[in-house]
Structure formats: structure tokens, C-alpha cells
Amino acid sequence: MPTALTSKGQVTIPKHIRDALHLVPGTPVEFSVASSGEVVLHAAAAPKGKRRAGTDRFDAVRGRADVKWRTTDLMKLLRAED
């Protein structure tokens, strides 16, 4: 499936290839050129300290609050005048 190179040097990776490699927005990828001249694309390891691509930044803390406030009670407390 041919694709055009943009003026910025970008190409769209076809969906069937993204699906096969499990690529989602933000996934680091690496390109290399084989001795035969073919370009090889594969998912790269994420740098240490970075979260995985495609994860919600709130997933790590969702459901971990130890304060059992009801929203209405908390809003009353926050809006109370001294």
C-alpha cells in the first residue's frame, strides 16, 4: 500500500501495520535499513521513567483515595466561609 511523504518528511503508517505492531499514538518506534535496502520498522522500548503509550495518566491513582468524602460534603467544606 503506497503512501506519500509529506513536506515535513512524515508518512502515515497503514492501519493494518499499526494493528500488527500494537502501535498507538505516542508509541516510540525505531527505523533501520536492512542490508538489502529495505526499511524495517519496529516498536522501540520506552525510555525509563516514561509511562507506557496509550495509558491514562490517572489510571495509576484511580480508586486509591483513602478519604471517604461524598462530593456534596466536600463541596460544602471547600465553600464554607470562615
N, C-alpha and C positions, 0 to 999 in steps of 0.2 A: 504494500500500500504506500504509494508515494506521498510525500508531504513537502511543503515548501519551506525554505529557510527565510526567516524574516530579516529585515534590515539590521536588527539587533543580534542576529546570529542564533535565534531561537527556533525550535521546531516543536510541534505537538507530538507527543508520544501517543500512538494509537491506543484506544481503549483496551483492545484485546491483549496488548503487551503490558499495559499498566495493571490489568487484572491478573495476568500470569505472574508478574513480579510482585504483586501486592503493593503497588505504589499508590500512595495517597498524597494529597497536597502537603508539602513540607518534607517528604521523604528525601533524604540525601541520596544521590545517585552518582555513580562513577562511570566514566567513559574510558575505554582503552582501544588501541588499534592492534589487532592481531597481525602476525607476520604475513598473513595473506592479504592484508589491507582492509579487512572487514572491521567495522566499528562494533565494539562489544559494550553493552550497557548492563549494569547490574546495580542492585540496591547496595549502598555503602553503609558501613556501621556508623551509627550516630555518635558524635563526639561525646566524651564523658561529661556528665553533668547536664546533658540536654535531655529533655523528655522525648519520648517516642513520638514520631509523627502521627497525627490523627488522634491523639488523646486529648481529652478535655482537661484543661489545667485545673479544673475544680474537682475532677474525679478523685484525686488523692486525698482530699479533705471532706468530700461529701459524706454526710452521716457520722462524722466524728465529733461533733459538738457534745460537750458533756453538760451543758446548761440546758435545762428543760423548760425554756420560756415559751409561752404561747405568744404568737405575733402581736395580738392585741395588748397583752400585758407589757411586752417590751416597748411597744409604741407609746403606751401611757407613761412608762418610766422615762423614756427619752424626751417626751414632750412636756413633762411636768415642769412647772415653773417653781423656782426656789422661793 
